[in-house]
Amino acid sequence: MKLNSKIPSGNIQQKWDNYKFSAKLVNPNNRKKFDIVIIGSGLAGASAAASLGEQGYNVKVFTLPDTPRRAHSIAAQGGINAAKNYKYDGDSIYRLFYDTVKGGDYRAREANVYRLAQISNQIIDHCVATGVPFAREYGGLLDNRSFGGAQVSRTFYARGQTGQQLLLGAYSQMMRQVAAGTVNIFPRMEMLDIVIKDGKARGIIARNLVTGKIERHSAHAVLLCTGGYSNVFYLSTNAANCNVSAAWAAYKKGAGFANPCFTQIHPTCIPRSGEHQSKLTLMSESLRNDGRVWVPLNKGDKRKPSEIPETERDYYLERIYPAFGNLVPRDIASRAAKRMIDEGRGVGPTGQAVYLDFRDAIKKQGVEKIKEKYGNLFDMYYQITDENGYETPMRIYPAPHYTMGGLWVDYELMTTIEGLFALGEANFSDHGANRLGASALMQGLADGYFIISSTLPNYLANASFSKADIGDEEFKEAENEASARVRKILSSKGSKTPAEFHRELGDIMWNYCGMSRSEESLKKALSLIPRLKEEFWQNLKIYPNEDFNQTLEKALKVADFIEFAQLLVKDALERKESCGGHFREESKTPEGEARRDDENFSYVSVWEYAGDKKEPVLNKENLQFENLKPSVRSYK
Amino acid sequence: MENKGFSITLRIWKQASAESEGSFQVYKIDNVIADMSFLEMLDVLNEKLLKEGKEPVAVESDCREGICGCCGLVINGDVHGPDEHSTVCQLHMRRFRDGDVITIEPFRASSFPHIKDLVIDRSALDKIIAAGGYISANAGSAPEANSLPVNKPLAEKAMDAAACIGCGACVAACPNSAAMLFTGAKISHLALLPQGGPERHLRALNMVKAMDSLGFGNCSNEYECEAVCPKEIKISNIARMNREFLKANFLSEEEIEK
C-alpha cells in the first residue's frame, strides 16, 4: 500500500494557499458532466453536497433515514471552535492548531490540523451568513464559551443544540441545491458496496430500504461521509443507525483503515440503568464550564450528596489538574473518573458514577442564568433519570462517543483508492489520538464546505476517466456479491437475534478494549471475536422478509461491526504505548497517567485488507513535527 | 427507585404497505421496567416477536435523545405520548402502570404516505424547505461574522423557531393536517435575522405555495400543534408567517425582488 500524504510544500501557514494555487480546476461549464456520489448527509455530507452543488457538479446524496436532516450530527450539543479571538484572550490560528495537536497527543498530521484551524474562521462566517442562530451578547456580537483542553474561550454555540443548528444550516444549503437541480437526494438507501473500475471508485451498490431492491449508481468520485463507529461498543452516545459498514466496505475494497483503536470515551454521560439499555445519552462538555466534578473523599460513602459536607468531598479534577480544572480534555477526565470509581468512591445506586454539581454555579449566578445556558440539558437529564439537576448533582459516567480513527486520507481527503474520498468523522485525519470538544463540528464543516470543493476538482481535472456504465461487468459483479450477502443473511435459521449478537460484541469490546486495555485483555478479545463471528453466520435469527426489514438492516450492520472489531483490537494490541483515548495498562506513569512512546510509535497505523482468511497488513505513515515539539501532555 | 417488572397490553397498528389494509394487533408484554424508555419497551417486544418467529413491528427511531425527529407515534391518542412537549424516545415507562392497555398508531396525515406499520413518509417537509427555507449564500462568499450585529432578543426568538426537529407532530395533531407550524417556524427563524432579509418576501410566497401544493391543510386556530410540539414552538410563528405572506402578496414584482 502506497501512502503518499501529498502534504504541500512551504511553511505551515502557506501550505493550503500553495495547494489551492497549484491545484487544477474544472471549468464551470464542464462541472455538470461530473457525477459525484455522497454517502451520508450529516455535517460533512450535507455541506459537501451544498458546496459541490453550488459549483455546478451533479451530486447524488444517499442517506439511511427518511430525510437527510436526521443525521447524527444533529445531536451534537456544545459548540464549534474557531480561532476568531473575539474574547481577545490570547487565541490565534496557531494556538487552535497547537491545542488540537497537543489535545490529540501528537498523533495527528500537522499540515491537516493547521488547515483546519485556518478554515475555522471561514466556517463561522459562512454559518452566520446562512442563518445559524448562534448565541449573542447584548451588543449583538457573537458570544463564546470554553471547552476542554483550551485556556481560551473560542467555542461558538446555539444553546445546547449547536449540532442541530449547524446541521440544519448545511441541510438547508443542500436543499437549496436540490431546488437548483444540482443535488438529488436518495433517502432510505443503504450503501452495500463501492464499485471499482480501472483502479478508480466509479460507483456504488445500494439497497432501497423500503422495497429491498438493490440499485447501481455510477459516478466519477464517491465521498464517504458516514460518521464514526462508536456503536462497535453497542452502548454509546451514537444514534441507533450509526455504523461502520460503508467504511468497512471501502476497507475491503482496498482503502487503508487508520488508527482504528483511537476511540474517544466521553466523560459526562448519563449512567446506564439496566439490561434493557439501548443507548447512552451525552451531557454536553459545556456543562463543565459551570459544573464541578466530585466524589466523596471516603470509600463507600453512601450518604445523599446534600449530606456530604464540603470537607468530605474530593473535587478531584480541580485537585489533580489545577491549571485546567474541570475543563481537562475528555480522555483525561474519563480516566480520572474511572480511577475514582475503581478506588471505590463511585456514587449512585450502582457505584458506577461521579457527581457533576451545579450548586455553586447556581448560588453565584442564579438558577435562571444556568437555565438559559443549559436548560435543555437539565430537561433531558430529568426525563431520563427522573432527577432534578438543579436541586441534586447529576450522576455521570464515561461512554463511547467519537472515533478519531477512520479511513486513511491524504491531504486532499482521498483514501488509498483513487476517487474515493472520506470526510468528517469517517476519516482519521485531524484529531490524532483524542479529539477536543467542539472540534468535530468544525472538522465536518471544514471538510464539506471548504476542503473537498478545492481538492475534488484537482482529482477530476487530472484523472482520465473511461466510460463507466451501470451495465458494466464491475457493477454486475459488485451487485451479485452484495445480493449474495443479503440472501445469505435472509436465509439464516438460527436462534440468536442481531441485537443479541451486537450486545455480546459490545460487552467484549467494553470489557477488554474499553477505557483501559492490556496485552492480556486484548488477546482475550482477539480470541472471543472470531468465535462470535462464527456463531453469527451459523446461529443468526432473522425475519426473512425481502423488502422493508429492520432485522436485516441490523444484521448487516452487526456483521460488519464484528469483523471490524477484530481489526480495532489488533490495532490496540500493536500500539503498545498509551496515547490520548488509547490507554495501555503497560504504559503509564506512577500517577496512572498515559505514557506516550514517541520513539517507537510516532506514526499512523494504516491497515490493509489481505483477504478474509489472511491477517491484515500494517503500513505506517510516520508523523513529522516541524512546528510543534511533541512534549509530555500536561494539564496540571 | 422501584424497578420491579410489570405487565402491559399493547394495541399496535399493523399495515404491510401503503396499499394494504391495516388493523390493530394485540400484544402482551411482561417485565416492563419503569426506567425503560418507551422505545426500549418496543425493542423488548420486537426481540420477543423475532424469537417466536413472528414479524417484528416496523417502527423508526435514531438518536433516542429527542433531537433527530425520527420517532413519532400516537400513543393512546396523544401525539408523541402523554408527556408534554416531548418526543416518544424521551417518554419512559414510569408513566405507565401494571395492567395498562396502550394503543400505538403512526402519525396520520394525507401528506405523510404510509410505508409500513408505524413508519410513514415525511419527505413532504423536505420539499417545503427546498422551496425557500434557506438563505442563498455560497460557501466562501460570507463577510466577517461580526460585521453584522444581531439584536440579542431577536436572535433568541430566531433560535426558538429554529429549534424545530421536523418530526411532523404538528401536522399529525392538526385536524386539518396543516404544516403551518413547521413552515411558520422556518419562515420566522429566517425573517427574524437580518441575514434572511433580502429573500424574505420570495421565501414566504414560495414556501406557502409549496405547503399548499403538497396537500397540507389550513390553520383554523385549534392550537393543537403548539400543544404537542416537542420543542415548544409557538403558534405566534404562524401569525408571523401569515404577515410575511400577506405583505409579500401586496408587493409588486420589483419590490419582491428588491
Interface residues (C-beta under 8 A of the other chain):
Chain A: S47 A50 S51 E54 P65 D66 T67 P68 R69 R70 A71 H72 I74 A75 K84 Y86 Q122 I124 D125 H126 C127 V128 A129 T130 G131 P133 F134 A135 R136 E137 Y138 G139 G140 L141 L142 A158 R159 Q161 Q164 Q165 L168 Y171 S172 Q173 M175 R176 V178 A179 I185 P187 V210 A239 A240 N241 S273 G274 H276 Q277 S278 K279 T281 L282 P349 M380 Q383 I384 D386 Y449 F450 S453 S495 T497 A499 E500 K541 I542 Y543 N545 F548 Q550 T551
Chain B: M1 N3 I33 D35 M36 S37 L39 E40 M41 D43 V44 E47 L50 K51 E55 P56 A58 E60 S61 D62 C63 R64 E65 G66 I67 C68 G69 C70 D83 S86 Q90 H92 R94 I115 K116 V119 D121 R122 S123 L125 D126 I129 A130 A131 G132 G133 Y134 I135 S136 A137 N138 A139 G140 S141 A142 P143 E144 A145 N146 L148 P149 V150 N151 K152 A155 A158 M159 A162 A163 I165 G166 H189 L190 L193 Q195 G196
